[in-house]
């Protein structure tokens, strides 16, 4: 049995689907379906059982009744604009600690989602404490757990891996609303208004030239599955393409896919000043050194692949 937390979410549901493609169906999907719309993400997935997040936490104390092969922990509050620190640390930090200690006690491999948000406005994105200065409480919750894990690496024999996802985009993110990827929002804008709206320049960046390391969710899934098959690998790793792309490049790819549209630049939001990453680019040296060799989709190829699915008429009918 493989446990996937956050299984009805964006990365989690794609991970379950990836496990199915790899032949795994003995999967315990764990999530909080208070927002019932997320069930759509699991409709075409094959799982053995579904548990609510609170049921999993309750069962951890008395025993699950089985020993999982691995816990793939994707469950979290990923809203970077959420400033309720008590809620964020309860959801992202304490929940992760409970799962980690269960895995340590039962000798179960544990692969969990961290975030590039731990780096804040740094220009160096290498997995070292000197580069880690988060700009929001979401990033802090992820860094806090990364550091908790780091203190235990020398004492464990099972696989413990943290994955710092950069800007992930791809199918099954509609439920994230405002927190969905830039690619998702630009696609919607071009479809509805015929224009892609980008931020005007800020700091040292000209209009639309803020840069991010955009990574397709399929590449994220491949990294997780590779780790599942390589339990000797442990540590904290960046998961990005290793190359940044501007928001202009992303918008150009969306407009090219539609064959129509233009770009318009809007004022940079005041509420994001001081808490916005204008540049990210994963240093993937450690991931490569660990043995991961697969290539990553660039923005043009990744956006085309995504929009082919996102704008598929049959999929749109299912979603409605």
Secondary structure per residue as TSV (DSSP state, phi and psi in degrees):
chain	resnum	aa	ss	phi	psi
A	1	X	-	360.0	133.2
A	2	X	E	-111.9	129.0
A	3	X	E	-95.1	129.7
A	4	X	E	-119.6	112.9
A	5	X	E	-88.2	156.7
A	6	X	T	64.1	29.6
A	7	X	T	-67.0	-24.8
A	8	X	T	-92.4	0.7
A	9	X	S	-85.4	-168.4
A	10	X	H	-65.1	-68.9
A	11	X	H	-67.6	-40.3
A	12	X	H	-58.5	-45.7
A	13	X	H	-68.5	-36.8
A	14	X	H	-66.4	-33.2
A	15	X	H	-68.6	-41.6
A	16	X	H	-60.9	-43.0
A	17	X	H	-63.8	-39.8
A	18	X	H	-64.7	-39.5
A	19	X	H	-61.9	-42.0
A	20	X	H	-59.5	-44.6
A	21	X	H	-61.6	-31.0
A	22	X	T	-84.5	1.0
A	23	X	T	100.0	3.7
A	24	X	-	-93.8	123.8
A	25	X	-	-126.9	-12.0
A	26	X	-	-81.7	74.3
A	27	X	E	-123.0	129.8
A	28	X	E	-95.8	111.1
A	29	X	E	-89.2	127.8
A	30	X	E	-123.1	133.3
A	31	X	E	-165.4	-177.4
A	32	X	-	-120.8	107.5
A	33	X	T	-97.8	34.6
A	34	X	T	-55.1	-40.7
A	35	X	S	-88.0	93.6
A	36	X	G	-66.4	-14.5
A	37	X	G	-60.3	-24.4
A	38	X	G	-68.4	-13.9
A	39	X	G	-58.0	-27.7
A	40	X	G	-57.7	-30.7
A	41	X	G	-67.8	-17.5
A	42	X	G	-108.2	-2.0
A	43	X	T	-56.2	-42.5
A	44	X	T	-98.0	18.2
A	45	X	-	-101.2	148.6
A	46	X	-	-104.9	117.4
A	47	X	-	-129.7	160.4
A	48	X	S	-86.1	-32.8
A	49	X	E	-163.8	161.7
A	50	X	E	-126.2	132.1
A	51	X	E	-125.0	144.7
A	52	X	E	-70.2	151.1
A	53	X	H	-54.6	-42.9
A	54	X	H	-66.2	-34.1
A	55	X	H	-65.3	-41.4
A	56	X	H	-60.3	-47.0
A	57	X	H	-60.7	-38.9
A	58	X	H	-65.9	-43.6
A	59	X	H	-70.5	-27.1
A	60	X	H	-58.2	-31.7
A	61	X	H	-74.8	-33.4
A	62	X	H	-109.7	-1.4
A	63	X	-	106.6	136.8
A	64	X	-	-79.3	-21.8
A	65	X	S	92.2	-1.9
A	66	X	S	-158.6	163.4
A	67	X	-	-110.6	111.7
A	68	X	-	-68.5	153.6
A	69	X	S	-70.7	-39.7
A	70	X	E	-160.1	150.7
A	71	X	E	-110.5	120.6
A	72	X	E	-103.7	99.0
A	73	X	E	-95.3	103.3
A	74	X	-	-110.9	-9.0
A	75	X	-	-69.5	130.2
A	76	X	-	-173.6	163.3
A	77	X	-	-87.5	116.3
A	78	X	-	-105.9	16.0
A	79	X	-	-81.7	107.2
A	80	X	T	-68.9	-14.4
A	81	X	T	-96.9	4.0
A	82	X	-	-81.3	120.6
A	83	X	-	-110.2	10.1
A	84	X	-	-80.2	92.6
A	85	X	H	-64.3	-34.5
A	86	X	H	-62.8	-46.0
A	87	X	H	-64.6	-44.1
A	88	X	H	-62.3	-44.3
A	89	X	I	-72.3	-33.1
A	90	X	I	-64.6	-43.7
A	91	X	I	-76.9	-42.9
A	92	X	I	-95.8	-34.6
A	93	X	I	-94.2	-56.4
A	94	X	I	-64.7	-44.0
A	95	X	H	-56.4	-45.3
A	96	X	H	-64.9	-39.4
A	97	X	H	-62.4	-42.4
A	98	X	H	-59.2	-44.7
A	99	X	H	-67.2	-42.5
A	100	X	H	-59.1	-48.1
A	101	X	H	-67.4	-33.7
A	102	X	H	-60.9	-47.2
A	103	X	H	-64.4	-39.1
A	104	X	H	-64.6	-42.7
A	105	X	H	-68.6	-33.4
A	106	X	H	-104.1	7.0
A	107	X	T	56.5	49.2
A	108	X	-	-109.9	135.2
A	109	X	E	-65.4	145.2
A	110	X	E	-137.2	115.1
A	111	X	E	-120.0	123.0
A	112	X	E	-130.9	158.5
A	113	X	E	-89.8	119.9
A	114	X	E	-104.9	-155.2
A	115	X	E	-157.8	148.6
A	116	X	G	-67.6	-9.2
A	117	X	G	-62.8	-17.0
A	118	X	G	-65.6	-20.3
A	119	X	G	-86.2	-19.9
A	120	X	T	59.1	-135.8
A	121	X	T	-92.1	19.3
A	122	X	-	-66.1	155.8
A	123	X	S	-100.9	-6.3
A	124	X	-	-114.1	123.0
A	125	X	-	-116.0	67.5
A	126	X	-	-118.6	144.4
A	127	X	S	-71.6	67.1
A	128	X	S	-135.2	140.8
A	129	X	G	-54.7	-31.3
A	130	X	G	-66.0	-17.5
A	131	X	G	-98.5	-0.5
A	132	X	-	-103.8	102.7
A	133	X	-	-140.9	78.1
A	134	X	-	-61.1	151.7
A	135	X	S	-101.1	-9.8
A	136	X	S	-143.5	168.7
A	137	X	H	-70.1	-25.6
A	138	X	H	-61.4	-51.2
A	139	X	H	-60.2	-37.8
A	140	X	H	-65.2	-40.3
A	141	X	H	-61.9	-36.2
A	142	X	H	-72.4	-41.2
A	143	X	H	-66.0	-40.2
A	144	X	H	-57.9	-43.1
A	145	X	H	-72.8	-39.7
A	146	X	H	-54.0	-45.0
A	147	X	H	-68.3	-35.0
A	148	X	H	-62.3	-42.1
A	149	X	H	-66.7	-43.1
A	150	X	H	-55.2	-36.9
A	151	X	T	-70.8	-8.7
A	152	X	T	-113.0	-3.5
A	153	X	G	-58.3	-38.9
A	154	X	G	-73.8	-12.4
A	155	X	G	-106.2	2.4
A	156	X	-	-113.9	151.8
A	157	X	-	-109.5	-17.3
A	158	X	S	-89.1	171.5
A	159	X	-	-78.6	123.3
A	160	X	E	-126.5	118.8
A	161	X	E	-135.5	131.5
A	162	X	E	-109.3	134.9
A	163	X	E	-117.2	115.6
A	164	X	E	-88.2	92.6
A	165	X	E	-69.2	137.1
A	166	X	-	-90.6	-142.3
A	167	X	E	-85.2	96.1
A	168	X	E	-86.2	138.1
A	169	X	E	-139.0	159.3
A	170	X	-	147.1	-175.1
A	171	X	S	-60.4	153.0
A	172	X	S	78.2	26.6
A	173	X	-	-109.4	5.1
A	174	X	G	-55.9	-38.5
A	175	X	G	-65.1	-15.3
A	176	X	G	-75.0	-11.2
A	177	X	G	52.6	-119.5
A	178	X	G	-62.9	-21.9
A	179	X	G	-90.8	1.5
A	180	X	S	-65.3	164.7
A	181	X	-	-66.8	161.5
A	182	X	H	-60.5	-37.8
A	183	X	H	-59.9	-41.6
A	184	X	H	-61.8	-46.8
A	185	X	H	-69.6	-39.6
A	186	X	H	-64.3	-38.6
A	187	X	H	-60.3	-45.9
A	188	X	H	-63.6	-41.2
A	189	X	H	-63.6	-43.6
A	190	X	H	-66.1	-39.7
A	191	X	H	-64.7	-42.6
A	192	X	H	-86.7	-44.7
A	193	X	H	-113.3	-8.2
A	194	X	S	74.9	16.6
A	195	X	E	-145.6	149.3
A	196	X	E	-104.9	122.0
A	197	X	E	-98.3	122.5
A	198	X	E	-121.4	159.0
A	199	X	E	-73.1	142.7
A	200	X	-	-65.8	171.4
A	201	X	-	-61.6	151.8
A	202	X	B	-146.6	150.0
A	203	X	T	52.8	-120.7
A	204	X	T	-97.7	12.8
A	205	X	B	-106.7	135.0
A	206	X	-	-82.3	177.8
A	207	X	T	-54.5	121.4
A	208	X	T	71.8	7.5
A	209	X	-	-99.6	9.7
A	210	X	-	-60.2	145.7
A	211	X	E	-126.9	140.3
A	212	X	E	-135.4	158.6
A	213	X	-	-92.1	96.3
A	214	X	E	-87.9	124.8
A	215	X	E	-126.2	131.6
A	216	X	E	-70.3	142.1
A	217	X	H	-61.1	-27.7
A	218	X	H	-60.7	-36.5
A	219	X	H	-68.8	-36.9
A	220	X	H	-62.4	-43.5
A	221	X	H	-62.3	-42.7
A	222	X	H	-61.3	-38.6
A	223	X	H	-63.6	-45.4
A	224	X	H	-60.0	-44.7
A	225	X	H	-67.6	-34.9
A	226	X	H	-63.7	-42.0
A	227	X	H	-65.5	-37.4
A	228	X	H	-58.5	-35.5
A	229	X	T	-90.5	-1.6
A	230	X	-	-130.5	68.5
A	231	X	T	-66.2	-9.2
A	232	X	T	-75.5	-14.4
A	233	X	-	-85.2	131.0
A	234	X	-	-144.1	158.2
A	235	X	E	136.8	-171.5
A	236	X	E	-115.3	126.5
A	237	X	E	-130.4	141.4
A	238	X	E	-71.4	140.9
A	239	X	E	-125.8	92.8
A	240	X	S	-147.4	-178.8
A	241	X	-	-81.3	-18.5
A	242	X	S	88.0	0.8
A	243	X	-	-135.2	131.6
A	244	X	-	-87.3	156.4
A	245	X	E	-135.5	146.9
A	246	X	E	-78.1	159.9
A	247	X	H	-64.0	-30.8
A	248	X	H	-60.4	-43.8
A	249	X	H	-62.6	-40.6
A	250	X	H	-64.3	-45.7
A	251	X	H	-62.9	-40.1
A	252	X	H	-61.0	-39.2
A	253	X	H	-66.0	-39.4
A	254	X	H	-66.4	-46.4
A	255	X	H	-63.0	-40.3
A	256	X	H	-63.3	-39.1
A	257	X	H	-62.5	-42.1
A	258	X	H	-77.1	-23.2
A	259	X	T	75.0	11.8
A	260	X	-	-160.2	155.6
A	261	X	-	126.2	167.3
A	262	X	E	-144.8	168.5
A	263	X	E	-102.5	143.0
A	264	X	E	-135.2	139.0
A	265	X	E	-103.8	129.4
A	266	X	E	-112.9	157.0
A	267	X	-	-57.4	143.7
A	268	X	-	-68.1	128.3
A	269	X	-	-63.5	131.4
A	270	X	G	-62.7	-33.9
A	271	X	G	-69.9	-12.6
A	272	X	G	-98.3	-8.3
A	273	X	T	-60.6	127.8
A	274	X	T	85.6	-8.2
A	275	X	S	-132.3	25.7
A	276	X	-	-122.2	131.5
A	277	X	-	-85.4	107.3
A	278	X	S	-83.9	-12.2
A	279	X	B	-148.9	130.0
A	280	X	-	-140.4	144.0
A	281	X	-	-159.1	110.7
A	282	X	-	-65.0	132.9
A	283	X	-	-88.0	109.0
A	284	X	-	-102.6	23.0
A	285	X	H	-57.0	-45.1
A	286	X	H	-67.2	-37.9
A	287	X	H	-64.8	-42.8
A	288	X	H	-65.3	-40.6
A	289	X	H	-64.7	-28.6
A	290	X	T	-74.2	-13.2
A	291	X	T	116.3	1.8
A	292	X	-	-79.2	122.1
A	293	X	-	-115.8	-11.9
A	294	X	-	-61.1	147.1
A	295	X	-	-81.9	158.0
A	296	X	-	-108.7	146.4
A	297	X	-	-65.7	135.6
A	298	X	-	-81.0	174.8
A	299	X	H	-60.6	-45.2
A	300	X	H	-60.5	-48.8
A	301	X	H	-68.4	-41.4
A	302	X	H	-65.8	-43.0
A	303	X	H	-65.2	-42.6
A	304	X	H	-58.7	-44.9
A	305	X	H	-63.0	-42.2
A	306	X	H	-66.9	-48.9
A	307	X	H	-68.9	-28.1
A	308	X	H	-58.6	-37.8
A	309	X	H	-83.0	-46.8
A	310	X	H	-60.6	-35.3
A	311	X	T	-103.0	14.7
A	312	X	-	-68.8	124.9
A	313	X	H	-56.6	-40.0
A	314	X	H	-64.3	-38.5
A	315	X	H	-69.3	-38.8
A	316	X	H	-63.7	-37.4
A	317	X	H	-66.2	-39.3
A	318	X	H	-63.7	-41.8
A	319	X	H	-67.4	-24.0
A	320	X	-	-91.0	360.0
